[in-house]
Amino acid sequence: MRVITSLQEMQDLCLWLKRAGKSIGFVPTMGYLHEGHLELMNIARRENDVLVTSVFVNPLQFGPNEDFEKYPRDAAGDETKARSVGVDYFFYPHVDEIYPMPLATTMTVNARNSVLCGASRPGHFDGVVTVLAKLFNLVLPDRVYMGTKDAQQVAVVEQFVTDYNFPLQIIPVPTVREHDGLAKSSRNVYLTVDERAQASQLYASLKAAENLIKNGESSADKVMNHINDCLADLLESWAKLDYIALYSYPDLQPIQVVTDRLIIAVAVKFSKARLIDNIIIEVI
């Protein structure tokens, strides 16, 4: 595995690979890699000639009161894990090279961003698409692999790629979970022992809602109320509810009646971590 920190070196290499007819799979991350990231890399490894992984904690997608400085980092561990799954090129640029000066042009997301996490994080997805535009132009991937734990991000990025005609395909990959259903996340390390013991209720509540729909419930309000009831013990003891939501997917429009393809999502704030989870359902 070759570690690259220079933007010019990364782009020159990928231009050479493209001229050689090699397909490039790309997994962009913010590091502190876990099994969810490694699953993305494993799939990308199987489907492409070359696998590039980036680690970059992007300051533009953090709000003024968010945890940019405290975001967990482990460069050496990330390199070891990336090497273990056969990454060819590990791209680890410094923030001063990605953003050497204030940007003279900015990107703004106008759709799919005003609900779920986007509602409480104005400007977050602007930062996401800005850094991805840079990374896509540097890595020149054929396929980009993203986890559906951040399903809103996947929806935003899919539309971004369509809007700007990037010659690549976004490959959504299902959420990787712990044995009890908790979604793998870099922020899970912030949970206390007691919080971790209860955090699996997020996924359990979503599965209960899915079963309710499969048994014929079509009212979106009743489905969301059912999730709230399932989380009652958790919310009384350890956590504060951020949202319970049900939208069409990937358009993320509100619906009253459960039909077609939809996302059910929850976000809960623990003492030192905010966890999100979702499931995407095809309703026949």
N, C-alpha and C positions, 0 to 999 in steps of 0.2 A: 504494500500500500504506500502510495506517495502522498505526503502532506504538502499542500500548497497554500501559501498565504498571500501571494501576489495576484492581484486582479488580472494584470496583463498576462502573466504566466498561465493562469487558468483559461483565459479566453483563447490565447494562442494554441494551447494544447487541444482545446475542444474544437477549434477550427481545423486543426490537423486531423483529429479523429473523424470529423464529419467528411473531410475530403477523402479519407481512407475508407469511407463507406460504413463506419461503425455506428451502431445505434447506441444512444446514451440514455440511461435511466438515471433520474435525479431524485434524491430525497433531501429536501431542505429542512433543517431543524434549527432549534435554538439550544441544542445540546442537552446535557445531563441525560444522556440516552438511556432508555429503558427498553423492555421487551416489545413495546408497541412500535418504537422507532425501528428496532431490529427486524420486526416482521415486515415493515415497509421495505427495508433493504433486502431482505431475503427474496421477496417477490420481484423487486426490481432486478436483482441479480439473475434470476431465472429468465427474465423476459428481455434482457438487453445484452449487447456485447460488452458495454462498459458501464460501471456503476460509479456515480459521483454522489457523495454526501457532503453537505455543508453544515457547519455549525456557526451560527451568528446570532447573538442576542441583539435584536433590532430595537434600538431606542425609540424609533418613531412610532412603534405600536404600543408604547407604555404611556399612560396618562400621568399627570403631575403628581398624583397621590398613589401611584402604583409601584410595584416592587422591582424596578429595573436593577437597582444596585444589589438587591437581595436575591435576585433570581438565581437559582442554584447553578453552579458551574463546576465542571470537572473535565478539563481539557485532556489530561492524561488518560482518565478512565474512558472518555469518549473515543479516543484514538484506539485504545485496546479493543473496545467493543466493536467499533467499525471494522477493524482488521479481522475480527473473529468471524464476520459474516461475508468476507470477501469483497469489501469496498476497494475499488481500484484507486480512486483519488479522493482524498479527504481535504475539503476546502475549508480553511479556517482563517478568514480575513479579519483584520482589525477594523474597529469602527471608524478609525481615522482614514482608512483607505476606502471603505464603502462610502463614507460621507466626508470627504476632505474639506468641504466648505458647505455653507448653507445652500440648499437646492434652489436653483433659479426657477425651476418649474416644479409644480406639485401635482399629485394625482388625488382625485376625490371619488369615493364610491358613493353612488347615488341610489342604489337599489340593493335590497336584501341585507341592509346593514342597520336598519333602524329598530330592529326587534332583538330578542334574545340578548346575547352579550353585547351586541352593538348598541343597544338602547342605553346602557350605563357606561359605555366606553366610547364617547364621541372621538372620532379621529383614529380609532384603533385600526380599522380596516383600510383606511387611507395609508397608514404606515405599512400594513401587510402587503398591499399591492405595489407600493413603491419599492420595497426591498425585493419583491419577487420580480419586478420588471428588470431590476439590475441583475439579479441572479440568473434569470432566463437568458439575458443577453450575454452573460459571461460563460454559462455552462452549455447553452444551446441544446437543451435536452429534447429527445423525442417523446419521452414519457416522464411525467412528474407524479410521484406517489405521495398521497396525503391521507391521513387517518380520519375516519368519519366521527371520531370523538368530538372533533371540532367541525361538525357538519355545516354550521353556518359559514365557516371559513372556506370549506370546500365549495359551497354554493356560490359565494362571492368570487372566488378565484376562477371557477368554471366560467362565470359570466365575463370576468375580466379578460380571460384568454380569448373568448369569443369576440368581445368588443374590439380588442386590439390585434386580432388575427395572428396571435402567436402560433407558429407552426409546431405545436406540441399537443399532447393529449394528457389530461388530468385523469389519473387512475385513483378512484376512492378505494380505500382499504378498510374493512370492518374493524371496529374497536377491539383492541386486545385487552383482556380483563384478568384480574386476579382470580383465585379459585372461588372466591365468594361473590364474584360479579363486579367488584369495584373496578372502574376503568383505570388502566395504567396511566399515570400522570406524574410529571416531575414535581408537582405540588403535593403529592401524597406524603412526602417526607415531612411536611409541616404539621401533619395530624398528630394529636396526642394519642396515647395508647387507647384511651376510652373512645375518642372520636373515630379512630380507625376501626374499632370493633363495631361501630354503628353505621359507618359510611356506606356499607353495602346496601343499606336500605334505599339508596337512590336508584340503583338498578332494579332492585326488587319492586319498587313502586312503578317503574316504567313497564316491567314485565306484567304486573298486575293490570295496568291500563291496557296493554296489548291483548291480554286475555279477555278483558271486558269487551273490547271491540270485536274480537273474534267470536264472542258469544252473542253479538248482535247489537251492542250499544252504538248508536249513531250520533248522540249528542256530544259535541265537543266539550261543553260545560260540565256535563256529568263525568266525562272521562277525566278532566282536570281536577274536579272535586274528589274523585276517587284517589288520585295520586296524593292529594293533600291529606286525605284521611290516612293513607298508608304511611305518610311521613310524620304523622302526629307525634309519636313518641320521640323521634329524633329532634323535631323542632321544639319540643317542650324541654329537652334536656341539654342538647349540645350545640344546636345550630340555628341559624336564621335564614329563612327562605328569601332567596333573591327573586326567582320566578319559577312558575310552572306554565308551560306554553304548549300550544298545539297549532301548527301551521301547515299549509300546503308546502310540498317540497319538490324542487329546490327554490320555488318562487318566494316562499316565506310570506304568504298572504294569509290573513286571518280567515278561518272557516267556522261555520256554525254546525255543519253536518259533516260527519266523518265519511269521506269518499276519496277514491283514487290514491295518490301517493302523499303521505303526510309524515311530519316529524313531531314527536312528542319529546319535550326537553325539560330538564330541571337544572337549576343552579342553586347551590346552598353555600352559605358562608359559615365556616367553622372559625375557631379562635384565631388561627393564623393562615388559613387557606380557604380559597373559594373553589369549589369543585363543580364541574359541569358534567352532564351525561345526557344521552338521548338515544332514542331508537327511531329508525325510519321504517314505516310500515306501508306495504302495498295492500290496499283494500280492494277486494274483488267485488 
